[in-house]
Amino acid sequence: MREHGTILDATLRVYQQLAEHSPDAVGKGILPWTYAVTRAAHNAGVLIDAGTDSGGLVSPKQPKAGAAIVEEMVLLVNQCGFTPEAAIHAATQVSAMAVGQSSQRGTIAPGMAADLVVLSADPVAEIRNVRKVVEVMKNGKTFRPAENP
């Protein structure tokens, strides 16, 4: 995978949710195996994106859908040996690469889309701090959440 530039979309959160709903069927095998494979691929230098199988958007039907990426990043750090920086990289630059958007998104650089999340705490110190959103800049507009978690 590393030699070919193939990106692993681990979607750890999906397997975690399956294990929570069916611990006897899923939790005994697939969840630990998924963590181990993701950890081994990461250690081998394979690019891994922070996949969630979620649209990531908040709607009346899914009021916390945007939190899926945070949960995925926490699993990458806590279960697969990623540093917080590596999990952020997986959720930004590598995810943009995985969907063919790396020329427009995923990094902060001249000519890139100015989509940014401003946080009130350092996510490198604690990956869960990515939940502490002060504001979001998307397509040239600034949005502030009603309340910070």
N, C-alpha and C positions, 0 to 999 in steps of 0.2 A: 504494500500500500504506500509506504514512504517513497519507494523508487518511482512509482507511477503518479505520485501526487494525489492519490485517492484520499478523500476526506471521510472519516468515520463519523456517522451520525448516530451516536450511542443511544439517544432518547432514554436515559436512565429513569427519568420521572415516570414514564409509561410503565416500566417494569416495577418500579416501586409501588405505583398505584395498584397494579395487578396483585402484587404480593400482599398489600394491605387488605384487598378484597377477598383473596383466595390464598391465604398463607400456606396451606398444605399443598396446594397444587403448584403454585408458582414460587413461593418464598424459599422452598427447600432447594431449588436448583437454579432457576434462571436468574434470579436477582444477584446472588453472589457471583455467579458465572459472568454476568454482564459487567459487574464492577471489575472483576479480575481481567477480563478481556480489554476493557477500556483502559485500565491501569497499564497493562502490558503494551498496548498499542501506543499509549502516551509515552511510556518509557523508551519505546523503540523509535520515537520521533515521528509517528504518524500524526497528521493533522486531525484534530477532533473538533467538531463544532458542537455548540450547545443546542442540540435539537430537542424539541419538546413535543412535537406533533400537535401543537396548539397554534391557533392563529395569532395568539398573543394580544389580541384586542379585548377590551372590556366591553361587555354588552349586558343588557338586562338578563339574558339567559346565562351568561358567564361573567358575573361581576368581578371575579378575581382571576380571569384568564391571563392577564398580564403578569401575574406572579409566577407563571409556569417557568419562565426563563430564570427567575431567581432561584426557584427550587432546583432546577437543573444545574445551575452554577454551584449551589451548595453541595449537591451530590458529587460533582466533579472534584471539589476540594476535599470534602469529608470522606468520600468513599474510594476515590481513584487517584489520590496523591497529587492532584494539581495544586499549584500555588494559586492564591487569589488572582495574581496577575495573569496566569495561564488560563484560568476560567473566564476572566474578562476578555482575553484575546479570543477564546473559543466562541464567546457570545457576540463578539463584534466582528473583527477582521475575518476569522475563519468562517463564521456563519455567512458573511457577505460573499465570501469566495464560493461557498457551497451552493448558493442560489444564483451565481453568476452576476453579482452586483459589486464585486470588489473594485471596479473602476469608478464607482460612484459612492459607495458606502463602506462603512467598517473601520475607517481610520479618520483621524483629524489631520487634514492636509489641504493645501490650496486646491480648489477645483472640486472638492468632495462635497456631498450633501451635508449641510450643517445641522445634522440631527444629533443632539447632545442631551445627556441627562446630567443635571447638577444635583449633587448629593450633599447632605449635611454632615456626613461622617465618612471616614476613609475606608473604602472597600478592600484595600490591601491589608489593612489591620484586621478586618473581619469581613468576610465575603457577604454576610447577611446585611451589611451596611448598604448594599445596593438597593435595599428597600426604602432607605431614608431619602426619598426624592423631594427636592426643593422645587425644581422646575424642569420642564422638558422643552427643548427647542426642536421643532419639527417643521420642515419646509418653510423656514423663515418666520414662524410664529412661536411665541412663548406661551406655555401652558403651566399653570400651577395646580397641584392637587388640592382638593378641598381640605384635607388634613394630612399631615405626615405621619407614617407609621412609627 
